[in-house]
Amino acid sequence: MPIVVTGLSHHSSPVELRERFAFSEAQLIEALGQLRERGIADEAVIISTCNRVEIYTASSDTDEALGQALRQFLCEFHGIEEQPGEALYTLRDPQSVDHLFRVSCGIDSMVLGETEILGQLKQAYRLALTEKTTGPWLNKTFQKAFNVAKLVRTGTQIQRGSISVSSVAVELAESIFDSLKSQQVLVIGAGDTSEKAARALKSRGASSVLVSNRSHDRAVALAEELEGRAIRFDTWEEEFKEIDIIISSTSAAHYVFSRDKIQELLRERGHRPLLLVDIAVPRDIDPDCNQLENVYVYNIDDLQTIAGQYLEQRKAELAHCEKLIAEKRDELLDGLKSRPDRTQLGFRQEQAEA
């Protein structure tokens, strides 16, 4: 049974394209169900993050037919009439397994060696387990990926000095303002990425952190942890005059910050610089805001520039990581082909070990 992955990432496409294929949590559940109901795949896991949208599948269908079906499904589900050419890739085993292992280790990430993606992969796998769209092949494959990530973390230095995408956003803020000690920060969206960004900002000395989220209870909880203040999602404009940095990562399907809205609010705050960091996909901030005076807008792809300075110290470890991945890939595929009946190992045990 071939293991096939189809998707697109920051390597193959810009954020303008990735955001069109992004899944909300509700859409993930719907899409997983459709993949099974329509007979496209016997097993499926979908991951949708700022930097990638990928469908991992196992099916009794031929790998070529499965890849075509997945490409068509992705486009149809999101109402996209034409497939985006080479931006949408399909990998078959052993390359698909290599790819998953590289993703789990942070080797395929925008920030080489970052660890945030492993948690996102585990979350995607848990959702597929809950929706009963995994089976022997993907269970074993994902559990092996988590184990490989652990081996890379403990046996190499690929994550030395590693930082997440949210931390890169903080580095960007410091490059604009020199110091965060007198800056006031507003975090829009209290999800995992925003939470990590808020913590990093606080640790770097931000004078205050405001948190706004559609779920006000979630904003209150995060604000309490950060010794900050929660504000309601529909009242953040009232705080705008005092804000220097906005980090936005909501799941909104449209711009939270339009150019007209920002231009209107700028009149209240004089000529102080305003940094808008958009780590959402789809994007929260209209890129045209960057044309406004003293306004600096950076999206998830722009963070690549800062991430580049951290690459050199980790590149030397790549060969070691690739060798380990190849060994574990062969071990997995040999095991699947010879004893597929032993692939029902529970996720909780593997999660504890990872």
N, C-alpha and C positions, 0 to 999 in steps of 0.2 A: 504494500500500500504506500504510494508515494506521499512524501511530505512536501507541500508546496507553500510558498509565501508570495503574496502579491501586494504591492503597495507603492508608496512614494515617501521620500524623506528629504531632509535638508540637503543631502548630497545630490539629489536628482531634480529638485524643484524649489522655486522660491516660495515664500510664505503666501503670496497672492494665489498660488495654485493649491498649496496644501490646505489652506483654510476652506476651500470648496469641498474637500473630501473629509473634513473633520467630522467625527461622530460625537454627539452629546451622549450622556449616560443612557438616556431613554432610547436613543437611536441604536446604541450598541446592543441593547437587549433585543430590540426589534430585528436588527440585522442578523444577529446570531440565530434567532428563531427562523428567519427566512432562509438562511443558508441550509438548515436542516430540512425545513418543510418543502423547499423546492428541489431537494435532492442534489444540490450543488456539491456538498461536502458531507462526509460521514462525521467528521470532527472539525471544530473550528474554535479559534481564539482570535479576538480582534484587539489590537492596541491602537489607541488614538491619543497622541501627545502633541506638544507644540512642534516637535521636530519630525514626527513620522505618523503615518497611518498605514497599518499593515494587517493583513488577514493571513493567519497561519492555519493551514488545513491539512487533513489527511483524508484520502478518499480512495475508493476502489476504482474510480475512473482513471484513465490515463493521465499522466502529469501534464501533457500538452493540452488536452481538452479541459482539464481542471483549471489551468492557468488562464485560458481564454474565458472560461465561465466566470472566474473571479474578477477579471478585468471588466467584463461586461456588467457584472453585478454591482461593482463599486460605482460605475458611472450611472447606471440606472437608478440605484438607490438615492443618489444625490441629485438626480435630474440633470446630469451632464451628458449632452448629446454626443459629443465626440471624445474618443479616448485621447489622452494627452501624450501620445507618442512614447518616447523613451523615458519620460519622467515617471511613468507607471511601469515598474519592473516586476518580473516574475522569476523566482528562483526555485529550482527543484533540488532534491537531495542528490549529492551531499552538500551542494552550495547553500540550500535553504537552512540546513542544520548549522553549518558554519556561520551563516548570517545571524541566526538566533543567538548562538553562543557569543558572537562578537557584540551584539546589542546588549546582552545581559551583563557583559563585562565592562561596558562603557567604551569599547574600542571604536564603535561606529557612531558615537555621539559627537555633537558639536564641540563639547569640551571633553577632550580625550581623557578617559579614565573616570569620568564622573559616575557617581553612585545612584543618583536619583532615578535613572531609568530602570534599575533593578526593582525598586519598589513599584514602579508603574507596570512593569511586566507581571509582577506577582499579583497586583490588583486586577489586571486584565485576565489572568489565568483563574483567579478566584471567581470572577464574574462568570466566566465560561463554565466553571465547575457548578456554580449555583444554577445556571441555566441548562445544565446537563448537555452541553455541546462538546465536551471533551470525551475521550475514550482512551483505550490502551496506548495508541501511538503518540498522541499529543501529551498525554499524562507523563509518560516516560521521557519524552523529548524535553518538555518544559522543566521537569524535575532535574534532569541532567544539566540543563542550562543554568539553573540556580546553583547547582553544585559546582559547575565550572566557574561561575562568578565568585563563589567562595574561595576556590583554589587560587584564582587570579589575585583576589584581594589579599590573601595571606601569603602567597608564594612569590609574588612579584612586587615591583614598586611602580606599576603603571598608574596607581592612584596617588602617588606621592605629590603632595601639594594640590590634590584634586579639589575642585570647587564645582558647585552645581551651576546651572544656568541662572538661578536666582541670585547666587553670589556674584556672578559676573555682572549682573545688573547693578549690584552695589558698587563694584569696582568702577563701573561707568559713572555712577553718581559722584564718587570721590574725584574722578578726573575732571568733572565739571565744576565742582564746588570746592575742591582742595580739601575741605574738611566737612564732616556731617554734623559737627557739634552744635552749630547754630541753625541747622536746617530742620524744617518741619515736614513730615512725610505723611502722605495719605496712601494707604493701600486699599485698592478697590478689588474685592473678591477675596474671600478667606479660604481659598483652597490650599492644596499642599504647596504649590509653587509660591503663592503669595505669602503663605505662612513662613516659609523658609527665607524669603526675601525680607520680610518684616523682622525676623529674628536677627538676620545679618545686619540690617540697618541699625537695629537697637544696639547690637554688640559693637558697632563702629562709632557709637556715640551720638546718634541722632537725638536732637533735643526733645522731640515728641513724635509719637506715631499714632495716627488716627486710622481706624479700621472700619471699612464700610462693606457690607455684604447684603445680598437680597434676604438671606436668613439673618435677621438681626441678632438672634441668640448666638449664632456662630461667631458673629463679629464681636459680641460682648465677651465671649469666652476667650477669644484670641487676644483682645485688647487687655483683658485682665492679666493674662500671662505675660504680656509685654509691658505692663504698667503703663499702658496707653489709654486711649479713649475710643469707644465705639460710637459711630454716628449712623443714623439711618440712611439707607441707600438713596432715598428720594430727597435727602437734605444736604448732601455733600457739597452742593454749590454754595451753601451758606458759609462754608469753611474755606472756600477757595482763596480768599484774600491773603490768608496767612500761610498757604501751602507753597513749598519750594519744589518738592519732588512727588510725583504720582507714579506708583507702580500698579499697573492694572492687569488683572488676569481673571476675567469673568468668562462665563460661558454664553454671553449674549450673542445673538445671531446678527446684530447690527452694531454700528459704532456707538459706544457709550460717550465718547468725546468727539463731537463734530467740530469742524473748523469754525463754523459760525458761533457755536456755543462757547468755545474757548476764546475767540476774539471778543465776544461780548463780556466775558468774565475778566479778561485781562485789564480792562479799564479800571478795575477796583484795586489792582495791586502794583501800579506804577511800572517801573522798568526793570524790576528784579527778574533774573533768569528763572525760567520754569523748565524743569526736566520731566518729560513724559516717557516712561519706559513701558512699552507694550509687550508683555510676555504671554499674550493670549492668542489662540488660534481657534476660530476666526479672530481677526484683530479687533481690539476695542477702540483704537485711536485712529481717526482719519489722518492718513499720512500728509495731507495738505496742511495740517497744523504746523508742520515743520517750516512752512513758509512765513509764519508769523514772527515778528521781531522778538528776540530774546526767548524764543520757545525752541526747545531741542527735543526731537522725537526719535526714539530708537525702538525698532521692533525686534522680534526674536532673531531674525537673520543678521541684523546689525551687531548683535552681541558676538558674532563670530570674530570680529576684528579684535576685540579684547581677549577672547579665548585663545587667540593665536599665540600670545606671549607665554602661555603656560604649556605649550606643546613640546618644546624642545627637551625639557627635563624628563618627559615620559616616553619619547619616541624610542629611546634606547631599549626599553623593555618590551617593545612590540614583538620582536622576534621570539622572545621567550613565551609570550602570551599566545602567539599564533601556533607555536609548536604544541603547547598544551591543548589548545582548542582542537587541533587536528587529531591528536591522540584520543581525546574524549569523544570526538565525532565518530571516529572509526569504531570505538568501543560501543557507542550507542547503536549505530546502524547494524553492526554485527549481531548485537544482542536482540534487536528488533526482528531481524530476519531469521534468527535461529530459534528464539524462544519468545515469540510475541505474547504468549499466554501469561508471561510473568511481568507484564507491564502495568499491572493494576495497583502499584504501590500508592499509598495515600499521600496527599499533598501535605498534610499537617506534619508528618514525620520529616519529610524533605525540607519543609519550611524551617523547622526547628534546627535542623542541621546546617542550613544555609545562613 
